Each structure stands twice: as C-alpha cells, then as structure tokens.
Amino acid sequence: MISIELLRENPDAVRRAMAARGQGAPIDRILELDSRRRAIIVEADQLRGRRNTVSRDLGKTKPPPADLVEEMRRVGARIKDLEGETKVAEDDMSALLLTVPNLPRDSVPVGKDEHDNRVSRSAGEPRRFDFEPLPHWDLGEKLDIIDLQRGAKLSGSRFFVLKGMGAKLQRALTAWMLDIHTREHGYQELYLPFLVTTATATGSGHLPKFADTMYHDQEDDLWLIPTAEVPVTSMFAGEILPPGSIPKRFVAQSPCFRREKAAAGKDTRGIKRVHQFEKVEMYKFVEPTVSDQELETLLADAEDVCSRLGIAYRVIELCTGDLGFSAVKTYDLEMWAPGSKEWLEVSSCSNCTDFQARRANIRYRAAEGEKVQFPHTLNGSGLALPRVIAAILENYQQADGSVAIPEALRPYTGFDRIG
C-alpha cells in the first residue's frame, strides 16, 4: 500500500496519479480518518498524562480526595473509549488504503488502456512462410498434442489437456527456463504452496482488489494462487531482514489459477487465455536505490529466454491506465504468433517499489544500528507456458504439418520434431 505519510503530505500528487490511472480512490475519506485518528491519540495521550500526574499526587495523600478518585475513574473510562475509537479509525483507514493502487513512475506513458501502450523495441524478424501457417489450436489438434474438447469435458470451457509430445514440450520448457534462471541469471529456485491464506494474498496486492478473479476455498479460507508472485511476496511477512540479506532473487514454477472474465471470442481460442496454466516466475527483494535498475535486468532475463527460442518478440511499455494494481512501471514481452496473426504476451515485468513490502510488513536493516526500512519488490514471468507453446508451434510449423523443436530445447525434449 502507499504510505499514509505520502498521502498526508502530498494528497494532490496522489490524486493526479489516480487520475492518470483512470481510477477513483477514497483519498478524502482516508485523510478524514487519519485526522480523526491523530486527534483521538492526542486527546488520549493528554488524559494519560493527567492520570499519571494525579496518580503520583494521590499516592502522597491519605485518604485520597474523593473528587480526584472520581475524576480518575472518568478519565480511565474515557481513555478506554478513545482506544476503541482509535482502533476503529485505524482499521477503517487501513481497509481503504488497501484499495488504493501504487503510484506510476513519472516516466510511464499516460494513457487510458492497452491501446495507449508504447512499443519500446522489437527483436528478431517474423518468420516468412511459403504456405499459410495454421493457428496453434489447429496444429495441436492435427498433431494430437492439445485436446481442447477433453479439457472442456473434464472442467468446462477454457481448460485443456496436453498429450504426448505436447506435455513433454511443456515439461522441457519448464526445466530449461529454470536452469537458465538459476545457473546463469543468479536466481534461487523455490517450490511453493499453491494455496495461500487471505493475509498472504493481501500482502501481494491481489486481495481485496482481485477477489472476484481468484478461486477461493470457503471452508479452509485458502486461495488458489494466480501467480507464484503471491506466496513469494509474503515469505518474509512480518520480518526484519538482517544486514546483508538483500538482494534476494528467487525463481519458481507454479500452476496459476484465474477466473478469467473475458467474453467468448477470438481472444479465448486455443490456450491463450485459460483458467489454469503453468508459469515460471522471477521475483526480487532489493534496496530502494536500485529497484529501477533491477527492473531493467529483470526484463533482460526474460528477454534472454525469448531470444534463445529464436522467435520474434517486442517490448511493450504499459501506460498508466493499463498498469497493474501494485506496479509503478511495467514492461510486457510479446511473441509473434503467425498462425493466430497476433502478438502474445508471454511476460510482464514490474517494479512494485515498497508497495507490497508495506502491505506484508517486510522490512530490512541495511547495516547494524541503522533504521529499518521497506525493501522494493519486483516480479516478472520468465516465461508463461501456454503462450510460449503456442508461439513455438506456430513459428516452427513446417509445410508437411510437423513442428520443429527450437534447437535450445532439444536436449530437454529428447526429440527435434513433433509430427
């Protein structure tokens, strides 16, 4: 969450940031509650001071004056009432602060939605075909490696089954990407719970904002994760990390569960937008002074994976209106899919500054004796599996209907062609 100090000292800047995002926020109500809370605390502190003074005097007087005894009884009752009012104001203020998104960096282009995002750069040339390339849903069916009908039979729309070489391709991609990030990019691999508490999902910023797009087990009050970002964020919730413990760089593979709300149509064909998919996620805890630089290296790590696959991709800088709730700046990576004739988002890399650390109460001490502060957190897909599979199938399809395997993946698949 954003700090109450920032909101208190510069509310107009927060209002401008919300306007740039195209979102409303209860700024005035939060400030009203903050003012009320501080006034209550002042009154309570004054009464405690009065009580302490009178108590010292009463200890010297035998018997104690009845009027002072009665006054202290009233003061004690009033302090108790004020403590209750303070808690109510703090709880209400905290609940409202949880609904306020992070403030975009000044460098983020101002825009209304995804149509105002900016192409930062492109890499690679889209493959040219001497035949009409098929979309991955047709290729998957012809090669008997993607079964959409049985996915729907088992679980409903927007689920799928990977079969044979399709399933092995996903397994190979996962192992290959984890090896790149751990062996070459300096991340530590994690295996994480896929069900998390409400507090955990709140720490990452997914609750309460995205409750209607997450799957929830009511009986145990556990949430299926929409990304590994959620459990990684709260690994150190409530802790003070000692000097020398950051930066921390983690990578994890996990399933992702999302109650996608998109209407039926082009965007929901195949395996592009589904309710369950696999993703390799990178995550960083870093010092505030280097988080912008760390975002660029996070992006470079994701780009490295795209580049090794030999598929044309582009880097998109998200505008204010398309920025994620917790992010101050985000880059998307999109791979070209010639059969679908569209760019497929395979990664989203974001700097969340101290927004998540503040929500999860994660702090660190830079050196012994120094004041604790909030680290900055960053996250990025490295990469998301279904769309990478779709891009591979569509870019590496051959005239005979087979699909070649990118050379970098062949040691992991054990085969060089699906056909």
N, C-alpha and C positions, 0 to 999 in steps of 0.2 A: 504494500500500500504506500501511498505518498505520505510524507511526514506531516503531522499537524502543524509543526513549526513553519514549514514551507507554505502551507495553506493560510496560516495565520498572518505571516509576514508579507506574502505576495499573492493575495487571492485573485487579483486581476490576471496575473500570468497563468494561473490555473484555469481561469475562465476562458482565456484565449486558447489554451491548449485543448480544452474540451470542445470549443467551437471548431477548431481545426480538425478534430476527430469527427465532428458531426454528432457529438453525443452530449446529452444533458448530464448534469451531476448536481447533487444536493449541496452545493457549496455554502449557500446562505444558512441552511439548517445546521450543517456541521459547525460553522463558525458560531452560530447562536448557542449550540450545545457546549462548545468549547468555552465560550464566555461565561455561560451559566456554571459550568463545572469549576472554572477558576474562581468565580465569585463565592461558590459554596466552600471551596477549600480555604479561601481567605477567612471567611466567617468561622469555619471550624477551627482553624489554627488560632484565631483570636480568642475563641472560647476556651480552647485547651490552655492557652497562656494564662487566661484569667483563672481557670481551675487550678493550675499549678501554683499560682501566687496565693490564692485563698487557702489552698491545702496546707501550704507552709505556715500561714498565719494561724490556721485552725489548730495546727499541731502545737502551737505555743500557748493556746488559750484553753483553760479548763474551768467550767464546761464550755464547749464551743457555742457561739451565739446561734440561736435558733434561726434567725433570719439568713445568716450565711449558709447554714446547713440546707435550708430550703432552696436558696439560690443555687447551690451546687447540685442539688437534685435536679432542678430545672435545666441547668447547664449540661449536665450529663445526658439528660433525655434529648436535649436539642442537638448535642454532638452526635448521638446515635442516629437521630433523624437525618442530619446532614450527611453522615457517612452513607446512609441508604440512598439519599438523593445523588450523591457523588457517583455511586456505582451505577445507578440508572442512567445518569447522563453519560458516563464513560462507555457503558455498554451500547447505548443508542448511537453515540458518536462513532465508536469502533465499527458497528454494523454498517453505518453509512459510508465510512471510509473504505470499507471492503468493496463497495460498489463503484469507486472512482478509479478509472484506468490510469496507467502510467502516462507521464507527460512526454510527448515526442521530442526528439532532438531537434534543434533549430535547422539542421541540415536535411531533415526529412521533407520531401516534397509535399506541399499542401494539396489535397485532393479529396474528392467525395467518396470514391470507391475504387475497385480494381481497374477500372478503365483509365484512372489517372495515375496508375503506377508507371514507373520510368524504367526503360531498358537501360541498364548500366553498361553492359557489354555482351558480346556474343563470342562463342568459341567453337571452332570446327565448322565444316561445311555440311549442310544437309545432304544426305546421300541421294544421288540421282539413280533412277530405275529405268530399265528398258522394258518394264512391264508395269501394270497397275498394282501397286502394293496394297495388301489387304490389311484391315484393322486387326488388332490382336484378338478380338473376340472370334473372328472368323478363323484366324490362324490356329488359335487354341483349340477350337472345335475340330478342325480338319486334322490336326496333329494328335488329337485325343490327349491333350495335356491340361486343358482348362475345361471344367464341366460346370457351366452356369446353371443348367437345368437341375442337376442333382444338388447343387448348393441351395437353390431355391426350395427344392423338395425337402431338404433337411431343416432349413432355418427360415425360409422366406426370401423375399427379394433382397438383392444386394449382398448375397453371400455366394461363395464359390468354392469349388473343390479343385485342387491341383493334383494331377495324376502323373505317375511315372517320371519322365524326364522333366516335366514341369515342376513337380515337387522337389526333385533333386536340384534343379536350377535355383530355386529359392534357397534351399539349404546351402548350396555352394556360394551364392551371393552373400548370405549372412556371414559365413565363416571367412570369406575373402575380405569383406569390409571390416570385420572385427580385427582381423590380422593386420590390415593396413593401419587402422587407427591405434592399435596397441603397440605394434612393432616399429612403426615409422612416425606416427604423429604424437606419440607420448601420452596416450590416454590409458587409464587403468580400467580393465573390464569389470563390470558388475553383473550379478544375477539378482533380480529384484522381485519383490512381491507384485503380483498383478491385481491384487485387491488392496485398497487402502482406506484409511479412516477419513472421516469428514475433515478433521483437522489437517491431515496431510494434503488433501485436495484443495483445501482453503489456502494453505501455505504457498502453493504454486500459482494461485490466482484462478484456478478452474472453478472453484466454488466461491461465492454463490452464483457467479455470472453464468456458468455453463451447465447448471444442474439439469436443464431440460435436454441436453445433448449427451449426457453421460448415463451409463447403466448403473442402477443402484439396487443393492440387495437390502430390502427393508428390514428383514429380521435381524441381521447382524450389523446393519448400518455400515456396510462396506461398499465402496465404489470400484467398478472395473476401470482400470486406467485408460485414458485416451492417448497417452504417450508416456514413455519412461521418464520424461521430464518431471512428472508429478511425484513419484517416490524419491527420485534423486534429490529434488529440492529440499525435502524435509528430512533427509538422512541426519542432518545436524541441527534439527529444530530445537530451540531452547538451549543451545550450547554456546559456549565461548571458546572458539578455536585458539589454541596457544600460538605464540610467535613461531614463525617458520612453517606453519601448517598449510598456508596457501601460497601459490595457486594449487588448486585441486582440479584435475581433469579426468573425467570419467566417460566411459562409453558402455552402452548396454543395448542388447537386443531384447525386444519385448513384443508381444501382441498389443494391438491398440484397438479399443472398442469405442465406437462412436455412433450415436443415434443420428445419423445424417438426416437432414430435413429437406434436402434438395428434391424438387419435383421430378417426376419421371421425364426422361428425355435424353438428348444427346450426351449430357454430362454424366449420366448414370449407366451408360452402356459399358459392358465388359467389366474390368476390375479396377476402374479408375476411382470410383467413389463408393466405398463399401463399408459395411458395419464392423468388420473385423479384418485386420491386416497386420503384417509384421513390419517392424521398423528398427533400424539401428540408430540410436540417439547419442549424440555427443553433448556433454554438459561441463560447465566450468564454474568454479568459485575463484574469483580473482580480486586483487586490490582495486579500489575505485579508480586510481590514476591510470590504469592500463586497460580498462574494460573496452574502450573504443578500439584500441589496437588488437585486443584479443578477439573482438568480433571479426576483424579482417582475417585473422589467422584461422578462426573457426570456419569462415566462408571458404578460405583456401583449402582447408582439409576436405570439405565437402566437394569442392570443385575437382580436387585431385582424383576422387573416385569417379566422377563423371568423365574426366579426361581419359582415364585408363580404359574406360569402356568404349572409347572411340565414337561416341555419339555426340552430335552437335547439341550444344546447350547454350542457354543465355542466363545472365544475372539480372534479376529484377529488383529495383529498389521500391519498396512499398510506400505508398503515400499515407498521409495521416488518417484518412478515412478507412483504409484497409489494414491498418496496423493492429496487431494482436493486443489483447487487453493488458498484458504485463509488459509489453515491449516498448522501448523508446526508439528503436531503429531495427528494421528487419530487411534482410535480403532473401529473396526466393531464387531457387535454381530450377529451371525448366528445361527438360529434354524434348527434342523434336521427335514427334511420332508421325512418320509419313503416311501410315495407313489410316490413322484417325484424322490426319491432317490438322494437328493441333499441338500446342506446347503443353507438356505435362509437368506439373510441379512435383519435384522429387525431393526437395529440401527447403526448409525455412530456417534461416539462421538469425537469431535475435539477441540483442543486448537488453537485459531487463533491469540494469543498474541495481539499486538496493531494494527494489520494489518487492521481490519475493523474499529476500532475506529479512526484511522488516516484518512481513506478514508471518513468517515462520520463526521470527526472533532468533536468527542466526547471526552471531557476532564473532569478531576475531580481534586479537590483540597483535598489533604489528611488531611490538617489542616489549620486553619486560618493563613494567611501570607505566606504559602508555595507556591512554584511554581506549576503551573498546569502541569498535565501530562496525557498521554493517558491510559485509563484502558485496561485490557485484556478482550477479549470476548471468550466465549466457547459455543458450541451448540451440542445437541445430540438428537436423536429420542428416544421417550420414551413411546410407540414404533410406528412403521409404521404399519398401519392396515391390508392391503391386505395379506401380507406375514404371519402375525401373524394368521389371519383367516385360511390361507392355512395350516399352521403348526398345528393349533388346529384340523382342520378337518382330516388331515392325521394321526396325532398321537393318536387321541381319537376315531377313527373309530372302530366299532365293527363288529363281524363276521356276524351279521344279517343285516348289511348295515346301521345301525344307527350310530350316533356320540354322544358320551357322552360330557357333558359340564364340563370343569375343575371346581373343587369344589369352588375355589376362586371366580369364575364368577357367580355362581348360584344365589346369592342374587340379582344380577343385571339383569340377563336374565329372572328370574322367571320360568325357566324350566331347567331340568337337562339332557335333551336328545333331539336331533334332529332326527326324524325318522318318 
